[in-house]
Amino acid sequence: MAELKDIVDVEIGDELHVCPSCAYELGFHSSFERVVGSMHALILICPNCGA
């Protein structure tokens, strides 16, 4: 299992499909984290490095 990494904010331009940590180019897995009440944050997880 990949080592757990801290969640970091990433600036998104026109698109985001390359992992800024390892340069994996085939996109991300996604997860949702409750922020408050019914609001959720979208968490992108690199399938290659876990970032």
Protein Blocks (a to p, Z undefined) as FASTA:
>chain_A
ZZdddddddddffbccbdfklopanbpadddddfbhjbccdddddfkloZZ
